[in-house]
Amino acid sequence: MAKGRQSQALPDFDWEKADDKGFGTGYSAAERTRLEEMYENTLSPIQEKEVVKGTVVGITDREVILNIGFKSDGLVSYNEFRDIPNLKIGDEVEVYVENQEDAQGQLVLSRKKAKVITAWDNIQKSFDEDLVIDATVKRRTKGGLIVDIFGIEAFLPGSQIDVKPIRDFDVFVGKRMEVKVVKINYANDNVVVSHKILIEKDLEAQRQQILNNLEKGQVLEGVIKNMTNFGVFIDLGGVDGLLHITDISWGRINHPSELLSLDQKLNVVVLDFDEEKKRISLGLKQLQAHPWDSLQEEIQVGSKVSGRIVNVADYGAFLEIRPGVEGLIHVSEMSWSQHLRNPQEFMSVGDEIEAVVLTLDRQERKMSLGIKQLTEDPWTQADLKGKYAIGTRHKGIVRNLTNFGLFIELEEGIDGLVHVSDLSWTKKIKHPSDFIKVGEELEVVVLELDADNRRLALGHKQLEENPWDTFESIFAVGSVHRCTIVSKGDKFATLELPYGIEGVVVLKNLAKEDGSVAEVGESLDFTVLEFSKDEKKIVLSHTKVWQGGGVEEKKEERAKKPTAKADAPAAKEVEKATFGDLDVLSALKEQMEETEKKDKKAAKKDGKDEE
């Protein structure tokens, strides 16, 4: 069989030419030129650092042999073809020419670099021509998604995924979506794409159609896409509208989430819209009848109602009887007390309470309520006149101070006035704040009661006897007392007398016997020039002590008429006492009266003896 095949091939070969000439010789110049042109036409002009197409001519376990039309084939690592699992001989792929001939004379190619360069070219082309690209979501990242376009990873921000906020990015992983390139940063190899921009273009026509057909009072269906403290934004199918928190319910709510939730579908009514600004105001409560229209007829002035406190302000609180029906409880209607206080002292938001209807206007949808009316007016108590009869003693809290006196609260709603002149028998009090502070407790006695006009006159000094009845005898005109100068004015000086009372002296009467003038802080003898029990006034003089008879004469007069400086031990003890020791003063007065009687009897006896 082998010999037969050889005999058939021999006639086709010209052995004479082979014998006569060497290999490659025997071609004419025209034939050689034609053959060289044919050979050169089989080679492509190859430049380094460019992407060319190659044909797979061989595949091994480690490499892929590619023919790019160059004088030699190139080798590419098989790992660079892992994205083509069914690669076979004859397939065309793009490769990057790194080097036409390395040190071993080998053509160096790279498919990986070719893919990168081609991808960036495609990305730039898509950006320039505003083309839509198919992308595959690879994974989620902070703030968005990572997608694959042309083999390059690009960033898809969460805000650019859809026209409505996306709360779960994981649902998009592994899925394909159409995107557009919106930003390229070659310095950082960063590409930003958007899917939202495609949706917005589709919705623009739909949005314009909705706005053209929009009318006030129109009821539309929408989906809640965003929620804030002041309301919710509703997607009406391409255009957003605001449902304000006050238009969600006839009742009060603190946050829309109390009644609504994200992605909830609901019907809303168009309240108003601005075609230029494309702002739409929506309402939900307007789809229901106003609660005031269905308020029970039995609720009238004087009726008792119950509800929940929904708001507390400085001037009062609002009681919600039913959603959308509220009444104001003014702070003055919370307590019979005349002293306005903070409403938060009486109630807080969420409290369930009862109240009485004071006024009701169904047309204006207004109602005023009171809670103090649930209890009896303290001024109408049956035992009021007996409880606060003139002369009765009580304790109360000081609520207010004025220039003319103070107001004291004896019980809830019962206040009385203590005039500044009724605070002390002996001290001259210019302002009640010098005597007591707001919030302190004070004991008083009832001086006058006028239940019809809700007036109660009280006194504090009346708790003790009037010491001026006793002082009239002690500080008689002409009597001499040791006094201390406490202050000086333009015309008068103030003295501190025994028993804590005050007296006055004209400045000229402060002259001493040596010609000097007495100063503040000095203690000297003063003689009483004038005593007025009604005006509670004592006028004294130091000069009169050493003028006109001198001190010795005064001492003799004082010896005849006992004074606060009498030698009696009881008198000395009283001299040290304060004005509050009324028992001591009374005892002193009695003792002085007894002494006078004894002196009179002794004088009569001496007269009889002389006879």
Secondary structure, DSSP 8 states (H G I E B T S, - for coil): -HHHHHHHHGGGS-HHHHHHS-TT-S--HHHHHHHHHHHHHTS----TTSEEEEEEEEE-SSEEEEE-SSSS-EEEEGGGGTT-TT--TT-EEEEEEEESS-TTS-EEEEHHHHHHHHHHHHHHHHHHHT--EEEEEEEEETTEEEEEETTEEEEEEGGGT-SS--S-GGGGTT-EEEEEEEEEETTTTEEEEESHHHHHHHHHHHHHHHHHT--TT-EEEEEEEEE-SSEEEEE-SSSEEEEEGGGT-SS--SSGGGT--TT-EEEEEEEEEETTTTEEEEESGGGS--GGGG--TT--TT-EEEEEEEEE-SSEEEEEEETTEEEEEEGGGS-S-SS---GGGT--TT-EEEEEEEEEETTTTEEEEESGGGS--GGG-TTHHHHT-TT-EEEEEEEEE-SSEEEEEEETTEEEEEEGGGS-SSS--SSGGGT--TT-EEEEEEEEEETTTTEEEEESGGGS--THHHHHHHT-TT-EEEEEEEEE-SSEEEEE-GGG-EEEEEGGGGB-TTS-B--TT-EEEEEEEEEETTTTEEEEESHHHHSSSHHHHHHHHHHHS--TT-S-HHHHHHHHS-TT-HHHHHHHHHHHHHHHHHHHHHHHHHHHHH-
